[in-house]
């Protein structure tokens, strides 16, 4: 499926692309993802496939007309008619959709404060009333020593959501935030909140050491 052509006649697909593009542009503008890194996705209207950011592109260059995206199955294989190469993290996105049917969007960004915090190898605490209200749980930090989450490590992610089905996000050590939501925009908002919480946690630690 060529997501660009399908969006011209399918309103549901167009709505997914609108959400993805709003999330991508907001993340880029907020600085939680720069350059051509990071990836995001949304569950397709059929519920059994996903629309993911294409490899090598920037969040800033994604468009609501479908530029910068590709349709794949949950194993990351492009659907018939799809053009381009999916993000290298397509397996991670698909694994989340498989175990969490209520998740409609996933955002992975290389956000600097969350990455810096991850090297403490401790879960991110809720250091503000806002984060406690929105999340209600600490954000797990997962230590996977690879630039891409490999197939054999996906069980760690599945276990996180099995233990806490309402988990909004987790942080990969040295790699950044993976946030989920009912759609891509919701996932991006969660990623922003995790990044803000990580920043405050670090600043609080530094302040209290003085």
C-alpha positions as CSV (number, residue, x, y, z in Angstrom):
1,X,0.0,0.0,0.0
2,X,1.4,3.4,-1.0
3,X,0.3,5.5,1.9
4,X,0.4,8.7,-0.2
5,X,-2.0,7.4,-2.8
6,X,-4.3,5.8,-0.3
7,X,-4.6,9.0,1.7
8,X,-6.1,10.7,-1.3
9,X,-9.2,8.5,-1.2
10,X,-9.2,7.2,2.4
11,X,-10.2,9.7,5.1
12,X,-9.1,7.4,7.9
13,X,-5.6,7.1,6.5
14,X,-5.4,10.9,6.0
15,X,-6.4,11.4,9.6
16,X,-3.5,9.1,10.7
17,X,-1.1,11.1,8.5
18,X,-2.3,14.3,9.9
19,X,-1.7,13.1,13.5
20,X,1.7,11.7,12.6
21,X,2.8,14.9,10.9
22,X,1.6,17.1,13.8
23,X,3.5,14.9,16.2
24,X,6.7,14.9,14.1
25,X,6.7,18.7,13.6
26,X,6.0,19.4,17.2
27,X,8.8,17.1,18.4
28,X,11.2,18.7,16.0
29,X,10.1,22.2,17.1
30,X,10.4,21.3,20.8
31,X,13.9,20.0,20.2
32,X,13.3,16.5,21.5
33,X,14.4,15.2,18.1
34,X,16.8,16.9,15.8
35,X,18.4,16.1,12.4
36,X,17.3,12.9,10.8
37,X,17.1,10.7,13.9
38,X,14.2,9.3,15.8
39,X,11.1,7.5,14.5
40,X,7.4,7.5,15.1
41,X,4.5,5.4,13.9
42,X,0.7,5.0,14.1
43,X,-1.5,2.0,14.0
44,X,-3.2,1.9,10.5
45,X,-7.0,2.0,10.3
46,X,-7.1,-1.7,9.6
47,X,-5.6,-2.4,13.0
48,X,-3.3,-5.0,11.7
49,X,-0.5,-2.8,10.1
50,X,1.2,0.5,10.8
51,X,2.5,3.6,9.2
52,X,6.1,4.4,10.2
53,X,8.6,7.1,9.5
54,X,10.8,6.2,6.6
55,X,14.5,5.6,7.3
56,X,16.9,8.5,6.8
57,X,14.3,11.3,6.8
58,X,13.8,14.1,9.3
59,X,10.7,14.7,11.4
60,X,10.7,18.2,9.9
61,X,10.3,16.9,6.4
62,X,7.3,14.6,7.0
63,X,4.1,15.8,5.4
64,X,0.4,15.1,5.8
65,X,0.4,14.1,2.2
66,X,2.4,11.0,3.1
67,X,6.0,12.1,2.3
68,X,8.4,10.5,4.8
69,X,6.2,7.6,5.7
70,X,5.8,3.9,4.7
71,X,3.2,1.3,5.5
72,X,4.4,-2.0,7.0
73,X,3.2,-5.0,8.9
74,X,4.0,-5.4,12.6
75,X,7.3,-7.2,11.7
76,X,8.5,-4.2,9.8
77,X,8.0,-5.6,6.3
78,X,6.7,-3.1,3.7
79,X,3.2,-3.8,2.5
80,X,2.6,-4.5,-1.2
81,X,2.8,-1.3,-3.2
82,X,4.7,0.6,-0.4
83,X,7.8,2.5,-1.5
84,X,10.8,3.4,0.6
85,X,12.6,1.9,3.5
86,X,11.1,1.8,7.0
87,X,12.8,3.0,10.1
88,X,15.3,0.5,11.6
89,X,13.2,0.5,14.8
90,X,10.1,-0.9,13.0
91,X,10.4,-4.1,14.9
92,X,10.1,-2.2,18.2
93,X,7.1,-0.3,17.1
94,X,5.4,-3.5,15.8
95,X,6.1,-5.4,19.0
96,X,4.4,-2.7,21.0
97,X,1.3,-2.8,18.8
98,X,1.1,-6.5,19.1
99,X,1.1,-6.6,22.9
100,X,-0.9,-3.4,23.4
101,X,-4.0,-3.3,21.2
102,X,-5.1,0.0,22.7
103,X,-1.9,1.8,21.6
104,X,-2.4,3.8,18.5
105,X,0.8,5.7,18.3
106,X,4.5,5.4,19.2
107,X,7.2,8.1,19.4
108,X,10.9,7.4,19.8
109,X,13.1,10.4,20.1
110,X,16.8,11.0,21.1
111,X,15.9,13.6,23.7
112,X,19.0,14.9,25.5
113,X,17.8,15.2,29.1
114,X,16.2,11.7,29.1
115,X,19.4,10.2,27.6
116,X,21.6,12.0,30.1
117,X,19.4,10.7,33.0
118,X,19.4,7.2,31.6
119,X,23.1,6.7,32.4
120,X,22.1,6.7,36.1
121,X,20.6,3.3,35.3
122,X,17.7,4.1,37.6
123,X,14.0,4.6,36.8
124,X,12.9,8.2,36.3
125,X,11.0,9.4,39.4
126,X,8.0,11.6,39.3
127,X,9.7,14.8,40.7
128,X,6.8,17.2,39.9
129,X,3.1,17.2,40.8
130,X,2.4,17.4,37.0
131,X,4.2,14.3,36.1
132,X,2.7,12.4,39.1
133,X,-0.8,13.5,38.0
134,X,-0.2,12.6,34.3
135,X,1.8,9.4,34.7
136,X,1.3,8.1,38.2
137,X,4.3,5.8,37.9
138,X,8.0,6.0,37.5
139,X,9.3,5.7,33.9
140,X,11.5,2.6,33.5
141,X,15.0,2.8,32.2
142,X,15.9,-0.2,30.0
143,X,19.5,-1.1,29.3
144,X,19.8,-2.5,25.8
145,X,23.4,-2.2,24.5
146,X,22.6,-1.7,20.8
147,X,21.7,1.2,18.5
148,X,18.5,-0.7,17.5
149,X,16.4,-2.8,19.8
150,X,17.1,-6.4,18.4
151,X,14.5,-9.1,18.1
152,X,16.0,-11.1,21.0
153,X,15.6,-8.1,23.3
154,X,12.0,-7.3,22.6
155,X,10.8,-9.5,25.4
156,X,12.1,-6.8,27.8
157,X,9.7,-4.3,26.3
158,X,6.8,-6.8,26.3
159,X,7.4,-7.5,30.0
160,X,7.2,-3.8,30.8
161,X,3.7,-3.5,29.4
162,X,2.7,-6.8,30.8
163,X,3.5,-5.5,34.3
164,X,1.9,-2.1,33.7
165,X,-0.5,-1.9,30.7
166,X,-1.0,1.8,31.4
167,X,2.7,2.6,31.1
168,X,3.1,5.8,29.0
169,X,6.8,5.4,28.1
170,X,10.2,4.0,28.9
171,X,13.8,5.2,28.3
172,X,16.5,3.3,26.5
173,X,19.9,3.8,28.0
174,X,21.9,6.1,25.7
175,X,19.2,6.1,23.2
176,X,16.2,8.1,24.3
177,X,12.5,8.0,25.0
178,X,9.9,5.5,23.6
179,X,6.4,6.9,24.4
180,X,3.0,5.5,23.5
181,X,-0.5,6.9,23.3
182,X,-3.9,6.5,21.8
183,X,-2.5,8.2,18.7
184,X,0.8,9.7,17.5
185,X,0.0,13.2,19.0
186,X,-0.8,11.6,22.4
187,X,2.5,9.7,22.3
188,X,4.4,12.9,21.4
189,X,2.9,14.7,24.4
190,X,4.0,11.9,26.7
191,X,7.5,12.1,25.3
192,X,7.6,15.8,26.0
193,X,6.5,15.2,29.6
194,X,9.2,12.5,30.1
195,X,11.9,14.9,28.7
196,X,10.7,17.7,31.0
197,X,10.6,15.4,34.0
198,X,14.2,14.1,33.2
199,X,15.4,17.7,33.0
200,X,13.9,18.7,36.3
201,X,15.2,15.5,38.0
202,X,18.8,16.3,36.8
203,X,18.6,20.0,37.8
204,X,17.1,19.0,41.2
205,X,20.0,16.6,41.8
206,X,22.5,19.2,40.9
207,X,20.9,21.9,43.0
208,X,20.6,19.7,46.1
209,X,24.3,18.9,45.8
210,X,25.3,22.5,46.3
